[in-house]
Amino acid sequence: MQPAYRRITPFTLIVAALLAGMAGWIAFRTFAGGPDLRVEIADVSAYTDNVPVWLPFRLTLRLANAGNESITIRRIDVEPDLDDFNEAFSEGAPYDLSPPILLEPGAERMHEVSVTVLNANQLPERTYMLVFTVRLQTDAGEITARFPAQFLYVRDPARRVLRRGV
């Protein structure tokens, strides 16, 4: 007796391909790693302010929603890291955003944050590698961005230099 074979119709193949594609798209959206939020530092200032003990940094962040879903940002944290120096720092307030920032798809917004190195009077005069770590808490998870720079620290604030992207 011969086994009975069924023919696979083109319709069945198309339906199977569509279902596999949909399953792949759902898996990609579920495990893709969070919202499509672009973060960059548009400007850094205040490090040339004449503050004898502290070293303030004011950062202007450019936040852009490059995705197709709204993003709600609930908290922004900024942490400076000067190489070979154990910095104590204080973030400006408020970082728990109330109301939160809502970015619609395609929207862009500038947002100013600040952070102050509290023990700057202990900094030896020299060039430091400096990394600003920006953490954003969103409704879809945490986004972390790091921005490297080279920072020439001298006691005279007018002679301080920050070179970003080094």
PyMOL commands that set and color helices and strands:
alter all, ss='L'
color gray80, all
select helices_A, chain A and resi 10-31+120-122+157-159
alter helices_A, ss='H'
color red, helices_A
select strands_A, chain A and resi 37-45+55-65+71-82+89-91+96-103+108-117+126-138+141-153+161-164
alter strands_A, ss='S'
color yellow, strands_A
deselect
rebuild
show_as cartoon
